[in-house]
Amino acid sequence: MLLGAGLGTLPDLDVFIDFGGAVENYTYHRGFSHSLFVLAPLSALLWLLLRRWWAPVRDEPLRWLAAISLALLTHPLIDAHTAYGTQLFWPLTVPPTSWATLFIIDPLYTLPLLVGVLVAAINRKVSGTALRVGLVVSTIYVGWSWVAQATVSRNVEDALASMQLQGAPVFLTPTPFNTLLWRAVVITDHGYLEGFDSLMVDEGTMRFTAYASETDAIEGAGDIWAVSRLRWFAQDFVKAHIDNDRLVISDLRMGQEPTYVFSHVVAARGNPHWKEIPAELLPVSFGDRALAGVWDRIWRPAQRP
């Protein structure tokens, strides 16, 4: 269990690396340490070392190879189910994989695994059964998250068709701690739309609220590394606003209007062009009723004007 916990945690130790700046630390996380091209050979290397120095691995080499490989490889694959995104194919320059079917913390995924491990630690006679049950339940929940997202995706497509916005870029993600209420972000020519869809109530055609973004500023500062890097990382699901002649880029995938988890100051207004400055991650604070609002919205349809 300790070895599994260590291997399962290993990819996230990159958070202790200072990559040189706020945008670097944000966009290089879940990079090389989460790459399948790195973790697959690392699994084989660790297995070879353990087989040489540790008798249990020599006694059952194939089962230990599977255990080591799965402990490492399932970490980035689960991370890819979140909105943040995971660079599964580093060092290739493809954007991070972000299936966004699970919130970063979801008790219904974590608790079955945690209970299974605790039961196995306390009672070895039923350890195998407890672990299998926990794994099956959590995996079924992941499968449900895909079904839920597909259902919401159809609702979004129908709503956009009624607005003549077919083909507009869409990002879907569950709201905090659940897979019943989903948030949709749609990129438009002048900004973006935000809408919510609950799987527990019939709300008719999904509604969106339009928000403006300083799209001209994004394009004007496109040659600044931090701007281009953030756009690549979020696959252009970003908004820009100008605060005291400073350009702020927010990742639209995490948070909701008007509060976003990751907003970076990346440039200052020059004469006449934007000029690069040391990037700064702005502090964020969510309201006390943020989670209560999510719970209410799951069970109650939005008020229509």
PAZAPA-4460 file (N, C-alpha, C; in steps of 0.05 Angstrom, whole numbers, plus 32768, in hexadecimal, padded with zeros to 4 digits):
% residues 305
    n_x    n_y    n_z   ca_x   ca_y   ca_z    c_x    c_y    c_z   seq   type   mol
   8010   7FE8   8000   8000   8000   8000   8011   8019   8000     1      M     A
   8026   8019   8010   8038   8030   8010   8046   8035   7FF5     2      L     A
   804E   801F   7FE9   805A   8022   7FCE   8046   802D   7FBA     3      L     A
   802E   8022   7FBB   8019   802C   7FA9   8013   804A   7FAD     4      G     A
   8011   8052   7FC7   800C   806E   7FCD   8023   8080   7FC3     5      A     A
   803B   8076   7FC7   8052   8086   7FBE   8053   8089   7F9F     6      G     A
   804E   8073   7F91   804D   8074   7F74   8036   8085   7F6A     7      L     A
   801F   8083   7F77   8008   8092   7F6F   800C   80B0   7F73     8      G     A
   801D   80B7   7F86   8022   80D4   7F8C   8039   80DF   7F7C     9      T     A
   804B   80CE   7F73   8064   80D6   7F66   8060   80EB   7F50    10      L     A
   804D   80E8   7F3D   804B   80FC   7F28   8045   8118   7F31    11      P     A
   8037   811B   7F48   8030   8136   7F52   8046   8143   7F61    12      D     A
   805D   8136   7F65   8073   8144   7F72   807F   815A   7F62    13      L     A
   8076   815D   7F49   807F   8173   7F38   8076   818E   7F43    14      D     A
   8062   818E   7F56   8059   81A7   7F61   806F   81B4   7F72    15      V     A
   8084   81A5   7F7A   809A   81B0   7F89   80B0   81BC   7F78    16      F     A
   80AC   81BB   7F5D   80BF   81C6   7F4B   80B7   81E3   7F44    17      I     A
   80CA   81F5   7F46   80C5   8210   7F3D   80CF   8212   7F20    18      D     A
   80BB   8215   7F0E   80C2   8215   7EF2   80CA   8231   7EE8    19      F     A
   80C9   8245   7EFA   80D4   825F   7EF3   80C0   8276   7EF2    20      G     A
   80A7   8271   7EF6   8093   8287   7EF5   8077   827C   7EF9    21      G     A
   8064   828F   7EFD   8049   8287   7F03   803C   8277   7EEC    22      A     A
   8040   8280   7ED3   8034   8272   7EBC   8043   8258   7EB8    23      V     A
   805D   8258   7EBC   806C   823F   7EB9   8063   822A   7ECD    24      E     A
   8060   8232   7EE6   8058   821F   7EFB   803C   8215   7EF5    25      N     A
   802B   8225   7EEA   800F   821D   7EE4   800E   820A   7ECD    26      Y     A
   801C   8210   7EB8   801A   8200   7E9F   802D   81E9   7E9C    27      T     A
   8042   81E9   7EAD   8055   81D2   7EAC   804D   81BC   7EBF    28      Y     A
   803B   81C3   7ED3   8030   81AE   7EE4   8021   819A   7ED4    29      H     A
   8022   8181   7EDC   8016   816B   7ECD   8023   8169   7EB1    30      R     A
   803C   816F   7EB0   804B   816E   7E97   805B   8154   7E95    31      G     A
   8075   8156   7E97   8086   813F   7E93   8080   8129   7EA7    32      F     A
   8079   8130   7EC0   8074   811C   7ED5   805A   810D   7ED1    33      S     A
   8049   8116   7EBE   8030   8109   7EB9   802F   80FD   7E9C    34      H     A
   8046   80FE   7E8F   8046   80F4   7E74   8047   80D5   7E73    35      S     A
   8037   80CA   7E62   8037   80AD   7E5F   8052   80A4   7E53    36      L     A
   805F   80B5   7E43   8079   80AF   7E38   808F   80AE   7E4D    37      F     A
   808A   80BB   7E63   809D   80BA   7E7A   8096   80A4   7E8D    38      V     A
   807D   80A3   7E95   8075   8090   7EAA   8076   8073   7EA1    39      L     A
   8072   806D   7E88   8073   8051   7E7F   808F   8046   7E82    40      A     A
   80A4   8053   7E77   80BF   8048   7E7C   80C8   804A   7E99    41      P     A
   80BE   805F   7EA8   80C5   8060   7EC4   80BA   8048   7ED3    42      L     A
   80A2   8040   7ECC   8096   8028   7ED9   80A8   8010   7ED4    43      S     A
   80B2   800C   7EBC   80C3   7FF5   7EB6   80DD   7FF7   7EC5    44      A     A
   80E8   800F   7EC7   8102   8013   7ED5   80FF   800D   7EF3    45      L     A
   80E9   8017   7EFF   80E5   8012   7F1B   80E1   7FF4   7F21    46      L     A
   80D2   7FE7   7F0F   80CD   7FCB   7F11   80E8   7FBB   7F10    47      W     A
   80F9   7FC2   7EFE   8113   7FB5   7EFB   8123   7FB8   7F15    48      L     A
   8124   7FD1   7F1F   8133   7FD6   7F38   8128   7FC6   7F4F    49      L     A
   810E   7FC7   7F52   8101   7FB9   7F69   8105   7F9A   7F66    50      L     A
   8103   7F90   7F4E   8106   7F73   7F49   8123   7F6B   7F51    51      R     A
   8136   7F7C   7F4E   8151   7F75   7F55   8156   7F76   7F73    52      R     A
   8149   7F89   7F81   814F   7F8E   7F9D   813A   7F86   7FB0    53      W     A
   8122   7F7D   7FA7   810C   7F77   7FB9   8100   7F5D   7FB2    54      W     A
   8100   7F4A   7FC5   80F7   7F2F   7FC0   80D9   7F2D   7FB7    55      A     A
   80C6   7F3C   7FC3   80AA   7F39   7FBA   80A7   7F3D   7F9C    56      P     A
   80B6   7F4F   7F90   80B4   7F54   7F73   80BF   7F3D   7F63    57      V     A
   80D5   7F32   7F6D   80E0   7F1A   7F60   80CD   7F03   7F61    58      R     A
   80BE   7F00   7F77   80AC   7EEA   7F7A   8094   7EEB   7F66    59      D     A
   808A   7F03   7F62   8073   7F06   7F50   8078   7F1E   7F3D    60      E     A
   808A   7F1B   7F2B   8093   7F32   7F1B   807D   7F3F   7F09    61      P     A
   806C   7F2F   7EFD   8058   7F3A   7EEA   8043   7F4A   7EF9    62      L     A
   803B   7F3F   7F10   8026   7F4D   7F20   8031   7F68   7F2A    63      R     A
   804B   7F68   7F32   8057   7F81   7F3C   805B   7F95   7F25    64      W     A
   8061   7F8B   7F0D   8064   7F9D   7EF6   8049   7FAA   7EF1    65      L     A
   8034   7F9B   7EF2   8019   7FA6   7EEE   8012   7FBA   7F03    66      A     A
   8018   7FB4   7F1C   8012   7FC5   7F33   8021   7FE0   7F31    67      A     A
   803B   7FDE   7F2B   804B   7FF7   7F29   8042   8008   7F12    68      I     A
   803D   7FFB   7EFB   8035   800A   7EE3   801A   8017   7EE6    69      S     A
   8007   8008   7EF2   7FEC   8014   7EF5   7FEC   802A   7F0A    70      L     A
   7FFC   8027   7F1F   7FFC   803D   7F33   8006   8057   7F27    71      A     A
   8019   8055   7F15   8024   806D   7F08   8012   8078   7EF1    72      L     A
   800A   8066   7EE0   7FFC   806E   7EC7   7FDF   8077   7ECC    73      L     A
   7FD2   806B   7EE0   7FB6   8074   7EE4   7FB5   8090   7EF0    74      T     A
   7FCA   8099   7EFD   7FCA   80B4   7F08   7FC5   80C9   7EF3    75      H     A
   7FD5   80CB   7EDE   7FCF   80E0   7EC9   7FB6   80DB   7EBA    76      P     A
   7FAD   80C2   7EB7   7F94   80BC   7EA9   7F7C   80C6   7EB8    77      L     A
   7F7D   80C3   7ED2   7F67   80CF   7EE2   7F69   80ED   7EE2    78      I     A
   7F81   80F8   7EE4   7F84   8115   7EE3   7F79   8120   7EC9    79      D     A
   7F7B   8112   7EB3   7F71   811B   7E99   7F53   811D   7E99    80      A     A
   7F46   8111   7EAC   7F29   8114   7EAE   7F20   812E   7EBB    81      H     A
   7F33   813F   7EC4   7F2D   8158   7ED0   7F30   816F   7EBD    82      T     A
   7F27   8187   7EC5   7F28   819E   7EB3   7F44   81A9   7EB0    83      A     A
   7F55   81A5   7EC3   7F70   81B1   7EC2   7F80   81A7   7EA9    84      Y     A
   7F7D   818E   7EA3   7F8B   8183   7E8C   7FA6   8177   7E94    85      G     A
   7FAE   8163   7E84   7FC6   8154   7E8B   7FD6   814F   7E71    86      T     A
   7FF0   8154   7E71   8000   8152   7E5A   800A   8135   7E57    87      Q     A
   7FF7   8124   7E4F   7FFB   8107   7E4D   8011   8100   7E39    88      L     A
   8015   8112   7E25   8027   810B   7E0F   8040   811D   7E0E    89      F     A
   8046   812A   7E25   805F   8139   7E27   8076   8126   7E1E    90      W     A
   808A   812E   7E0E   8091   814A   7E06   8084   8153   7DEC    91      P     A
   8071   8145   7DE2   8062   814F   7DCA   8054   8169   7DD2    92      L     A
   8050   817B   7DBF   8045   8195   7DC6   8027   8196   7DC3    93      T     A
   801A   817F   7DC3   7FFD   817F   7DC2   7FF2   818B   7DDC    94      V     A
   7FDB   8198   7DDB   7FCF   81A4   7DF3   7FC9   818E   7E08    95      P     A
   7FC8   8196   7E21   7FC1   8182   7E36   7FA7   8175   7E31    96      P     A
   7FA5   815B   7E39   7F8C   814C   7E37   7F7A   8154   7E4E    97      T     A
   7F61   815C   7E48   7F4F   8165   7E5D   7F33   815B   7E55    98      S     A
   7F2C   8143   7E5E   7F12   8138   7E58   7EFC   8145   7E6A    99      W     A
   7F04   814F   7E81   7EF3   815F   7E93   7ED8   8151   7E99   100      A     A
   7ED9   8138   7EA0   7EC1   812A   7EA9   7EBF   8129   7EC7   101      T     A
   7ED4   8130   7ED5   7ED4   812F   7EF2   7EDF   8149   7EFE   102      L     A
   7ED3   8152   7F13   7EDF   8169   7F22   7EF8   8160   7F2F   103      F     A
   7F0A   8172   7F35   7F25   816B   7F3F   7F23   815C   7F5A   104      I     A
   7F0D   8161   7F69   7F08   8151   7F82   7EEB   8148   7F80   105      I     A
   7EE7   812E   7F7F   7ECC   8123   7F7E   7ECA   810C   7F92   106      D     A
   7EBC   8110   7FA8   7EBA   80FB   7FBC   7EAF   80E1   7FB2   107      P     A
   7E9D   80E1   7F9F   7E91   80C8   7F95   7EA5   80B8   7F85   108      L     A
   7EBB   80C4   7F7C   7ED0   80B4   7F6F   7EE4   80AB   7F84   109      Y     A
   7EEB   80BD   7F97   7F01   80B7   7FAA   7EF8   80A4   7FC0   110      T     A
   7EE0   80A8   7FCB   7ED8   8099   7FE3   7ED8   807A   7FDF   111      L     A
   7ECD   8070   7FC9   7ECE   8053   7FC6   7EEB   8047   7FC7   112      P     A
   7EFE   8056   7FBB   7F1A   804D   7FBB   7F25   804F   7FD8   113      L     A
   7F1E   8065   7FE5   7F29   8068   8001   7F1D   8053   8014   114      L     A
   7F03   804E   8012   7EF7   803A   8023   7F03   801E   801D   115      V     A
   7F07   8018   8004   7F13   7FFE   7FFD   7F2F   7FFB   8009   116      G     A
   7F3F   800F   8007   7F5A   800E   8012   7F5A   800C   8031   117      V     A
   7F48   801B   803E   7F46   8019   805B   7F3E   7FFE   8065   118      L     A
   7F2A   7FF2   8057   7F21   7FD7   805E   7F37   7FC3   805A   119      V     A
   7F45   7FC6   8043   7F5B   7FB4   803E   7F71   7FB6   8053   120      A     A
   7F76   7FCE   805D   7F8B   7FD2   8071   7F83   7FC6   808C   121      A     A
   7F69   7FC7   8091   7F60   7FBD   80AB   7F5C   7F9F   80AB   122      I     A
   7F51   7F94   8095   7F4A   7F77   8095   7F55   7F6A   807B   123      N     A
   7F6B   7F5D   807E   7F78   7F51   8066   7F67   7F3B   805A   124      R     A
   7F56   7F2E   8069   7F46   7F18   805E   7F33   7F21   8048   125      K     A
   7F2A   7F3A   804A   7F18   7F44   8035   7F25   7F5A   8024   126      V     A
   7F3F   7F5C   8026   7F4D   7F72   8019   7F48   7F72   7FFB   127      S     A
   7F4B   7F5A   7FEE   7F48   7F59   7FD1   7F2C   7F61   7FC9   128      G     A
   7F18   7F58   7FD7   7EFC   7F5F   7FD0   7EF7   7F7D   7FD4   129      T     A
   7F01   7F88   7FEA   7EFD   7FA4   7FF0   7F09   7FB6   7FDA   130      A     A
   7F22   7FAF   7FD2   7F2F   7FBF   7FBE   7F21   7FBD   7FA3   131      L     A
   7F18   7FA4   7F9C   7F0B   7FA1   7F82   7EF0   7FB1   7F82   132      R     A
   7EE1   7FAF   7F98   7EC8   7FBE   7F99   7ECD   7FDC   7F96   133      V     A
   7EE0   7FE6   7FA5   7EE6   8002   7FA4   7EEE   800B   7F88   134      G     A
   7EFF   7FFB   7F7B   7F08   8001   7F60   7EF1   8000   7F4C   135      L     A
   7EE0   7FEC   7F4E   7EC9   7FE9   7F3C   7EB6   8001   7F3F   136      V     A
   7EAF   8008   7F58   7E9D   801E   7F5C   7EA8   8038   7F51   137      V     A
   7EC1   803E   7F57   7ECD   8057   7F4E   7ECF   8058   7F30   138      S     A
   7ED5   8041   7F23   7ED7   8040   7F06   7EBB   8044   7EF9   139      T     A
   7EA7   8038   7F05   7E8C   803C   7EFB   7E84   8059   7EFC   140      I     A
   7E8D   8066   7F12   7E87   8083   7F14   7E95   8093   7EFE   141      Y     A
   7EAD   808C   7EF8   7EBB   809A   7EE2   7EAB   8095   7EC8   142      V     A
   7EA2   807D   7EC3   7E92   8078   7EAC   7E79   8088   7EAB   143      G     A
   7E6B   808B   7EC2   7E53   809C   7EC4   7E5A   80B8   7EBD   144      W     A
   7E71   80C2   7EC5   7E78   80DE   7EBF   7E7A   80E3   7EA1   145      S     A
   7E83   80CF   7E92   7E83   80D2   7E75   7E66   80D3   7E69   146      W     A
   7E55   80C2   7E74   7E39   80C2   7E6B   7E2C   80DC   7E72   147      V     A
   7E31   80E7   7E8A   7E25   8100   7E91   7E2F   8117   7E7F   148      A     A
   7E49   8117   7E79   7E54   812C   7E68   7E48   812A   7E4C   149      Q     A
   7E45   8112   7E42   7E39   810E   7E27   7E1C   8119   7E26   150      A     A
   7E0D   8114   7E3C   7DF2   811E   7E3E   7DF1   813C   7E3D   151      T     A
   7E02   8148   7E4D   7E03   8166   7E4E   7E0C   8171   7E33   152      V     A
   7E1F   8163   7E26   7E29   816C   7E0C   7E13   816E   7DF7   153      S     A
   7E01   815A   7DF8   7DEA   815B   7DE5   7DD8   8173   7DEB   154      R     A
   7DD4   8178   7E05   7DC3   818F   7E0C   7DD0   81A9   7E03   155      N     A
   7DEA   81AB   7E06   7DF8   81C3   7DFD   7DF6   81C6   7DDF   156      V     A
   7DFA   81B1   7DD0   7DF8   81B2   7DB3   7DDD   81BB   7DAA   157      E     A
   7DC8   81B2   7DB7   7DAD   81BA   7DB0   7DA9   81D8   7DB6   158      D     A
   7DB3   81E1   7DCC   7DB0   81FE   7DD3   7DC0   820F   7DC0   159      A     A
   7DD8   8207   7DB9   7DE8   8217   7DA6   7DDC   8217   7D8A   160      L     A
   7DD0   8201   7D82   7DC3   8200   7D68   7DAC   8215   7D67   161      A     A
   7D9D   8218   7D7D   7D88   822B   7D7E   7D92   8248   7D7D   162      S     A
   7DAC   824B   7D84   7DB8   8266   7D84   7DCA   826A   7D6B   163      M     A
   7DC9   8257   7D58   7DD9   8258   7D40   7DF7   825A   7D46   164      Q     A
   7DFF   824A   7D5A   7E1B   8249   7D62   7E27   822D   7D60   165      L     A
   7E1C   821E   7D4D   7E27   8203   7D49   7E45   8204   7D43   166      Q     A
   7E53   81F2   7D4F   7E70   81F0   7D4A   7E81   8202   7D5B   167      G     A
   7E75   8212   7D6C   7E85   8224   7D7E   7E94   8212   7D92   168      A     A
   7EAC   821A   7D99   7EBC   820A   7DAD   7EAD   8209   7DC8   169      P     A
   7EAB   81F1   7DD3   7E9D   81ED   7DEC   7EAF   81DE   7E00   170      V     A
   7EAE   81E6   7E19   7EBC   81D8   7E2E   7EA7   81D1   7E43   171      F     A
   7EA5   81B7   7E4A   7E92   81AD   7E5E   7EA1   81A3   7E76   172      L     A
   7E98   81A9   7E8E   7EA5   819F   7EA6   7E91   819E   7EBC   173      T     A
   7E92   818B   7ECE   7E80   818A   7EE5   7E86   81A0   7EF9   174      P     A
   7E72   81A8   7F08   7E76   81BB   7F1D   7E82   81AD   7F36   175      T     A
   7E8A   81BC   7F4A   7E99   81AF   7F60   7E8B   8197   7F6E   176      P     A
   7E9B   8182   7F71   7E94   816B   7F81   7E7C   815A   7F77   177      F     A
   7E75   815C   7F5D   7E5E   814D   7F54   7E60   8149   7F35   178      N     A
   7E4F   8138   7F2B   7E4C   8135   7F0E   7E2F   8138   7F05   179      T     A
   7E20   8147   7F15   7E03   814B   7F0F   7DFE   8167   7F03   180      L     A
   7E0F   817A   7F0A   7E0C   8195   7F00   7E25   819C   7EF0   181      L     A
   7E21   81A4   7ED6   7E37   81A8   7EC4   7E38   81C5   7EBB   182      W     A
   7E50   81CE   7EB6   7E54   81E9   7EAC   7E5F   81E8   7E90   183      R     A
   7E54   81F9   7E7E   7E5D   81FA   7E63   7E68   8215   7E5C   184      A     A
   7E7E   8216   7E4F   7E8A   822F   7E45   7E8C   822E   7E27   185      V     A
   7E81   8242   7E1A   7E81   8243   7DFD   7E90   825C   7DF3   186      V     A
   7EA3   8258   7DE2   7EB3   826F   7DD8   7EA5   827B   7DC0   187      I     A
   7EA2   8296   7DC1   7E95   82A4   7DAB   7EA9   82B9   7DA0   188      T     A
   7EA1   82C7   7D8B   7EB3   82DB   7D7F   7EBA   82F2   7D91   189      D     A
   7EA8   82F8   7DA4   7EAD   8310   7DB5   7EB1   8309   7DD2   190      H     A
   7EB1   82F0   7DD9   7EB5   82E8   7DF5   7EAD   82CB   7DF9   191      G     A
   7E9B   82C6   7E0B   7E94   82AA   7E11   7E78   82A9   7E1E   192      Y     A
   7E6C   8292   7E1D   7E53   828D   7E2A   7E57   8279   7E41   193      L     A
   7E48   827C   7E56   7E49   8269   7E6D   7E2D   8260   7E73   194      E     A
   7E2A   8245   7E76   7E10   823A   7E7C   7E13   8222   7E8F   195      G     A
   7DFD   821B   7E9C   7DFD   8204   7EAE   7DE6   81F1   7EA7   196      F     A
   7DEB   81D7   7EAB   7DD7   81C3   7EA4   7DD7   81AF   7EBB   197      D     A
   7DC0   81AC   7EC8   7DBC   8197   7EDC   7DAF   817F   7ED0   198      S     A
   7DBA   8168   7ED7   7DAE   814F   7ECE   7D96   8146   7EDF   199      L     A
   7D90   8155   7EF4   7D7A   814D   7F06   7D60   815C   7F01   200      M     A
   7D61   8171   7EF0   7D48   8180   7EEB   7D46   8184   7ECD   201      V     A
   7D2D   8185   7EC3   7D29   818B   7EA7   7D25   81A9   7EA4   202      D     A
   7D39   81B7   7E98   7D38   81D4   7E95   7D32   81DD   7E79   203      E     A
   7D2B   81CB   7E68   7D26   81D3   7E4C   7D41   81DA   7E3F   204      G     A
   7D40   81EC   7E2B   7D58   81F3   7E1D   7D6C   8201   7E30   205      T     A
   7D84   81F9   7E2F   7D99   8204   7E40   7D9D   8221   7E3A   206      M     A
   7DA1   8231   7E4F   7DA5   824E   7E4D   7DC2   8255   7E52   207      R     A
   7DCB   826A   7E45   7DE6   8274   7E49   7DE6   8292   7E4F   208      F     A
   7DFB   829A   7E5D   7E00   82B6   7E62   7E19   82BE   7E53   209      T     A
   7E18   82D5   7E44   7E2E   82DE   7E34   7E40   82F0   7E44   210      A     A
   7E5A   82ED   7E40   7E6E   82FE   7E4D   7E82   8307   7E39   211      Y     A
   7E8C   831F   7E3C   7E9F   832B   7E2A   7EBC   8324   7E33   212      A     A
   7ECE   8323   7E20   7EEA   831F   7E25   7EFA   8332   7E14   213      S     A
   7F11   833B   7E1D   7F22   834D   7E0E   7F31   833C   7DF9   214      E     A
   7F22   8333   7DE5   7F2E   8322   7DD1   7F44   8331   7DC0   215      T     A
   7F40   834B   7DBC   7F54   835A   7DAD   7F6F   835B   7DBD   216      D     A
   7F6D   835D   7DD8   7F85   835D   7DE8   7F93   8342   7DE7   217      A     A
   7F84   832C   7DE7   7F90   8312   7DE5   7FA0   830F   7DCB   218      I     A
   7F93   8318   7DB5   7FA1   8316   7D9C   7FB8   8329   7D9A   219      E     A
   7FB5   8341   7DA5   7FCA   8355   7DA5   7FE3   834D   7DB5   220      G     A
   7FDE   833D   7DCA   7FF4   8334   7DDA   7FFC   8317   7DD4   221      A     A
   7FF4   830E   7DBD   7FF8   82F2   7DB6   8015   82EA   7DB3   222      G     A
   8028   82FD   7DAF   8044   82F6   7DAD   8052   82F4   7DC8   223      D     A
   8043   82FA   7DDE   804E   82F8   7DF9   804C   82DA   7E01   224      I     A
   8062   82CF   7E0B   8063   82B3   7E10   804E   82AA   7E23   225      W     A
   8049   82B8   7E39   8036   82B0   7E4D   801A   82AF   7E42   226      A     A
   8013   82C2   7E30   7FF9   82C2   7E24   7FF5   82A9   7E12   227      V     A
   8009   82A5   7E01   8006   828E   7DEE   8007   8273   7DFE   228      S     A
   8016   8272   7E13   8018   825A   7E23   7FFD   8254   7E31   229      R     A
   7FF1   8268   7E3C   7FD7   8265   7E4A   7FC1   825D   7E36   230      L     A
   7FC2   8269   7E1E   7FAE   8262   7E0A   7FB2   8245   7E01   231      R     A
   7FCB   823C   7DFE   7FD0   8221   7DF7   7FC7   820E   7E0D   232      W     A
   7FCD   8215   7E25   7FC7   8203   7E3C   7FA9   81FF   7E3F   233      F     A
   7F9A   8215   7E3C   7F7C   8213   7E3F   7F6E   820F   7E25   234      A     A
   7F7D   820B   7E0F   7F71   8207   7DF5   7F5E   821E   7DEE   235      Q     A
   7F67   8236   7DF4   7F59   824F   7DEE   7F3F   8254   7DFE   236      D     A
   7F3A   8244   7E13   7F24   8249   7E25   7F2E   825C   7E3B   237      F     A
   7F33   8275   7E32   7F3D   828A   7E44   7F2D   82A3   7E3F   238      V     A
   7F2E   82B4   7E54   7F22   82CF   7E51   7F38   82E3   7E58   239      K     A
   7F35   82FB   7E4E   7F49   8310   7E55   7F3A   8328   7E5E   240      A     A
   7F45   8335   7E72   7F3B   8350   7E7A   7F52   8361   7E82   241      H     A
   7F4E   837B   7E81   7F63   838E   7E86   7F5E   839B   7EA1   242      I     A
   7F72   839A   7EB3   7F70   83A5   7ECD   7F88   83B7   7ED2   243      D     A
   7F82   83D1   7ED4   7F98   83E5   7ED9   7FAE   83E2   7EC4   244      N     A
   7FA6   83E0   7EAB   7FB8   83DE   7E94   7FC8   83C4   7E94   245      D     A
   7FBF   83B0   7EA3   7FCC   8396   7EA3   7FB9   8382   7E97   246      R     A
   7FC3   8370   7E87   7FB3   835C   7E79   7FB2   8343   7E8B   247      L     A
   7F9A   833A   7E91   7F95   8323   7EA2   7F88   830D   7E91   248      V     A
   7F94   82F5   7E92   7F89   82DE   7E83   7F7F   82CA   7E98   249      I     A
   7F65   82C3   7E95   7F59   82AF   7EA7   7F52   8296   7E98   250      S     A
   7F57   827F   7EA5   7F50   8265   7E99   7F32   8260   7E9F   251      D     A
   7F22   8260   7E89   7F05   825D   7E8C   7EFC   8241   7E95   252      L     A
   7F0E   822E   7E94   7F06   8213   7E9A   7F02   820D   7EB8   253      R     A
   7F0E   821E   7EC9   7F0E   8218   7EE5   7F04   8231   7EF5   254      M     A
   7EEC   822E   7F01   7EDE   8243   7F0E   7EC4   8249   7F00   255      G     A
   7EB9   825F   7F05   7EA1   8268   7EF6   7E9F   8286   7EF9   256      Q     A
   7E90   8292   7EE7   7E8E   82AF   7EE7   7E83   82B9   7F02   257      E     A
   7E90   82CD   7F0E   7EA7   82DC   7F05   7EC2   82D3   7F10   258      P     A
   7EC2   82BD   7F1E   7EDA   82B5   7F2D   7EE7   829C   7F20   259      T     A
   7F01   829F   7F1A   7F10   8289   7F0E   7F28   8283   7F1F   260      Y     A
   7F2F   8269   7F1F   7F44   8260   7F31   7F5F   826A   7F28   261      V     A
   7F63   826A   7F0E   7F7E   8272   7F03   7F7B   828A   7EF1   262      F     A
   7F84   82A1   7EFB   7F85   82BA   7EEC   7FA1   82C5   7EEE   263      S     A
   7FAD   82CA   7ED7   7FC9   82D4   7ED7   7FCB   82EF   7ECB   264      H     A
   7FD9   8301   7ED8   7FE1   831A   7ECC   7FFA   8314   7EBA   265      V     A
   7FF8   831A   7EA1   800D   8312   7E8E   801A   8328   7E7E   266      V     A
   800D   8340   7E7D   8019   8355   7E6D   800F   8370   7E77   267      A     A
   801E   8385   7E6F   8017   83A0   7E76   8013   83B0   7E5C   268      A     A
   8001   83C3   7E5C   7FFC   83D3   7E45   8015   83E4   7E3E   269      R     A
   801E   83E2   7E26   8035   83F1   7E1E   802D   8408   7E0B   270      G     A
   8041   8412   7DFC   803B   8427   7DE9   8048   8421   7DCE   271      N     A
   8038   8414   7DBB   801B   840F   7DBD   8015   83F2   7DC4   272      P     A
   8029   83E0   7DC6   8024   83C4   7DC8   8025   83BA   7DE5   273      H     A
   801A   83A3   7DEA   801C   8396   7E04   8039   838E   7E09   274      W     A
   8042   8391   7E21   805E   8389   7E27   805D   8373   7E3D   275      K     A
   8070   8361   7E3B   8071   834A   7E4D   807B   8353   7E68   276      E     A
   806F   8348   7E7D   8077   834D   7E99   8078   8332   7EA7   277      I     A
   8086   8331   7EBE   8086   8318   7ECE   8069   8310   7ED5   278      P     A
   8061   82F8   7ECD   8045   82F0   7ED2   8040   82ED   7EF0   279      A     A
   8026   82F1   7EF6   801E   82F0   7F12   8003   82E1   7F14   280      E     A
   8001   82CE   7F26   7FE8   82C0   7F2A   7FD8   82CF   7F3F   281      L     A
   7FC0   82D7   7F38   7FAF   82E7   7F4A   7FA2   82D5   7F5F   282      L     A
   7F9F   82DF   7F77   7F91   82CF   7F8C   7F74   82CC   7F85   283      P     A
   7F67   82B7   7F8F   7F4B   82B2   7F89   7F3C   82AC   7FA2   284      V     A
   7F23   82B5   7FA4   7F12   82AF   7FBB   7EF6   82AA   7FB2   285      S     A
   7EEB   8293   7FB9   7ED0   828C   7FB2   7EBD   8294   7FC9   286      F     A
   7EA5   829C   7FC2   7E91   82A4   7FD6   7E89   828D   7FE8   287      G     A
   7E7F   8293   7FFF   7E77   827F   8013   7E61   826D   8008   288      D     A
   7E50   8278   7FF7   7E39   8269   7FED   7E3E   825B   7FD3   289      R     A
   7E57   825A   7FCB   7E5D   824E   7FB0   7E54   8231   7FAF   290      A     A
   7E5C   8221   7FC3   7E54   8205   7FC2   7E37   8201   7FC7   291      L     A
   7E2B   8211   7FD9   7E0E   820F   7FDE   7DFF   8216   7FC4   292      A     A
   7E0A   8229   7FB5   7DFD   8230   7F9B   7DFD   8219   7F88   293      G     A
   7E13   820A   7F87   7E15   81F2   7F76   7E00   81DE   7F7E   294      V     A
   7DFE   81D8   7F98   7DEA   81C4   7FA1   7DCE   81CC   7F9A   295      W     A
   7DC7   81E6   7F9F   7DAC   81F0   7F98   7DA7   81ED   7F7A   296      D     A
   7DBB   81F4   7F6B   7DB7   81F4   7F4D   7DB3   81D8   7F42   297      R     A
   7DBE   81C3   7F4F   7DBA   81A8   7F46   7D9D   81A1   7F46   298      I     A
   7D8E   81A9   7F5B   7D73   81A0   7F5F   7D5E   81B5   7F56   299      W     A
   7D66   81CD   7F51   7D53   81E2   7F49   7D5B   81EE   7F2F   300      R     A
   7D48   81F0   7F1C   7D4F   81FD   7F02   7D55   821A   7F05   301      P     A
   7D65   8225   7EF3   7D6B   8241   7EF4   7D51   8251   7EEF   302      A     A
   7D50   8268   7EFC   7D38   8279   7EF9   7D39   8287   7EDD   303      Q     A
   7D24   8284   7ECF   7D22   8291   7EB4   7D15   82AC   7EB7   304      R     A
   7D1F   82C0   7EA7   7D13   82DA   7EA9   7CF6   82DB   7E9E   305      P     A
***
